[in-house]
Each structure stands twice: as structure tokens, then as C-alpha cells.
Amino acid sequence: MRLPSLIAVFLFLSITTATVVAQEGPGAKPLTAMPDVLTVPPEAQPSDHFDVEAATNAYLAEIPPTARARSDAYFEGGYWLILWDFLAGAIIYWALLRFGWSARMRDFAERLTRFQAPQTFLYWTLFMLLTFLLGFPLTYYEGFVREHKYGLATQTFGPWMGDQMKMLLIGIVFGGFAVVILVAIVRRLPRTWHIWGAIASTVLLIIIVMISPVFLFPLFNKFKPLDDPRITQPILSMARANGIAVDKVYVVDASQQSTRMSANVSGLGKTMRITLNDNLLKRATLGEIEEAMGHEMGHYVLNHVYEDMLFAFIVIVAGFGLLRWSLNWFVARWGTSWGLRDATDIAALPLVFLLGSVFFFVLTPILNTQTRTAELEADMYGLNASRQPDGSAQSAIHLGEYRKMSPGPVEEWIFYDHPSGRERIYNAMRWKAENLALFKKPAGQ
């Protein structure tokens, strides 16, 4: 039985992405210490002596110290969780190899059927079930206990667990489908599997991105067109003014899971859509909503989805090149004691995931920088499209419920996949300073 190292890297990406979607896509309960209704502070009002730094500090001063301390603690705790998630996964993958569990799962699959494709799918199913069970304590703490502790979750255990089971089923079905396809590539192209596998993995990733808004996201939440003209008319007008051919704005019932306010652009080609969650709709001002939609339109117009696909392809190719070399070395050194037949044995899957997790752990600052750069571009596009700098500043404060507002430069480079709250407010006030004529009332009014 053969399994390309590249399969696991692709599946690792897919599962990680799906987990983020399931846990962050829905909403949570707002932190009571954070101001829900925000006004423009005097220092941020348009005037001949408008000062960007003073306006930024005035907005930041609206956050109560207790709320800032709470959000800082939550976000900084996430730094450690990156490490604990990596170490927990590494230990699980190592245990599957060291104690021979992976080899036994391979042997069990081979006893059930003599056909290689079903063997591959059976092994993958066992692998998913076992890693889910072994990793569940940390998943439960991170995704349920901790979110409730900080007031960011609204789900009780039953619905939350239901989402986890949906995630597991999606991982088994789609992951198993990818494994079978990629194993076939390895068998036919044993010397160049890392090249063709990377291409196939990228194609599969594109397919997932395309179908997710239509088939996967609705498994967790309800999406429907927003029918409030007070909100939709300014948004659709802004879309038309920026050459975006959309006639609907979608809203998702994120509040059933979380209090997080968000909007997103998802899909690819004809499945691409712009969506805001109901927490944003309920809690934000119209200026915040328009700015958020302008930001998402920026992702659309600036082709960030396509750029992300290209970046993912580069990362996958580089990862598989390194993986092919490292996998051969580890199997030659310890493969016999782990019960592995060769580097393409399906029982080597935990080793592939282990090496892949090391690769992506080391790449954390680079991956975050790429995303953060695109988010900054979308921020600036959103400001120019919506002309709502105060909406942008107010939105940054609301997002500060679970994001540290003022990190250090190294801290931001390593851990932030979005610009910091302080940077977003500063950029909005700088934009306002350069466009004061738009906000000044004519003389005599």
C-alpha cells in the first residue's frame, strides 16, 4: 500500500481550514465590559487642527481597562495554544508510530478488503477517528471551555459537539476522497509524485473553496439574503460603484455559536459571495457595516482569493519537496521499528502529518504575514470605497473583544494574521485626516 507524503500535507491544510470555519464562522456572546455603542470622540471630530495620533488614542481610550486586560489575556493565551496544539499533535502522531498502532490499522484494513482504494479509505477513517479521540481533551478546552470562560461562546455542549461531529464526518469523507486520488497518482508516478501531487492538491483545494459556500458552510449555519433596504441599498450602491456585479448581500446566523462580529468573502468564480454575520448586523452602526462590506469587496476586487490559491500552491510545492527528502530519511532510520514497509506505506501517514505540522509551525510568521498584508490592502480599499473611517475605528474596537489592540512589532509579525486594532484605527484616522473636506460641514450650517 502506498501513500504519498503530499496527501497528508493537503489534508492537514484542509482539516485545519475546516476547523477554523466551524469554530470562528458562527458567533458568541459579547463581553459586557466592552462598549457596545460607540460615538466619535471629540479628538476625532473633523477640524483644522485634526491630529491623527490624538484621534487614535481617543478611540483607544474608549475601551475600559478591564475589557482591554481581558482581551489581551485571551489573545496572548492563544500564543501558547499554538505551541500546545503543535506539541499535542506531534505526540499523537509519534505515539501512533512508536507503539505500532498505525501499522496495525494498515493490517486491519488489508484484512477487510484486498482492493487498495478501499484499504486506503478504511485506514484514513481509522486514523481520523483515533486522532479525533486522542486530541479531543485539548479541542474541548480550546473550543468550548475557554471560549465560554471569556464570554465568546453561546453554544451549549450538545450543539457544539454536534458541530464537531459534522467536522469529523466532513474530514473523513472529503479527506478519504483526496487520499484515494492522490495515492493513485503516487502509484503511477513514483518518481515525480511530489510535483503532480502538489498540483492535484491545489486543484482539490480550489474545488473545496468553490463548493464550501454552497455545500459545506450551510451544514453549520443558515445563510439568507439580507432584505433590509436601509442596509442593503448603500452596500449594493457601493458594489456597483466599484464594478462588482452582485445583487445580494447574505447574512449568516453566527450568533447561535459565538458573539464575534465578522464579514467574509467566500467561494470562487460563480460561487463567490459576500456575507456578514448577524452579530455585526445587530451590534454595529451602519458606518461599521458599510466599512466591513467595503473591506470584503476589497478582497473581491483585489483578487485576494486567487492570490491565496497561488500562495498556497507555492507553499505546498515547497512543503512536499522538503517532505519527500525528510520522509525517506526518517523511514530509513526508524521505519523498521515502526512497522513501516517503505516511505510510501500508508502506515507512514502519522509521520507525514508530523513532518507537515513541523513545516507549518515554522512557517507561522510567514503565513500570518501573507494574510495580514492582504487584510491591510482590503482595509485601505474599504476606507476608499465606504468613506467610513469612524466606522473602521469603531469596528476595530469591537474586534478588540478578542484581539490584543496594541502588540509589539515582533509580536505582531509572528502572531497576527490581521493588522492590530491600533494600526487599523490609526490608518482610518490618517485617511480621515487626508480627506477632511468630506466631513466638514459647509459654512453657515
Secondary structure, 3 states (H helix, E strand, C coil): CECCHHHHHHHHHHHHHHHHHHHHCCCCCCCCCCCCCCCCCHHHCCCCCCCHHHHHHHHHHCCCHHHHHHHHHHHHHHHHHHHHHHHHHHHHHHHHHHCCHHHHHHHHHHHHCCCHHHHHHHHHHHHHHHHHHHHHHHHHHHHHHHHHHCCCECCCHHHHHHHHHHHHHHHHHHHHHHHHHHHHHHHHCCCCHHHHHHHHHHHHHHHHHHHHHHHHHHHCCCEEECCCHHHHHHHHHHHHHCCCCCCCCEEECHHHCECCCCEEEECCHHHCEEEEEHHHHHHCCHHHHHHHHHHHHHHHHCCHHHHHHHHHHHHHHHHHHHHHHHHHHHHHHHHHHHCCCCCCEHHHHHHHHHHHHHHHHHCHHHHHHHHHHHHHHHHHHHHHHHCCHHHHHHHHHHHCCCCCCCCCHHHHHHHCCCCCHHHHHHHHHHHHHHCHHHCCCCCCC
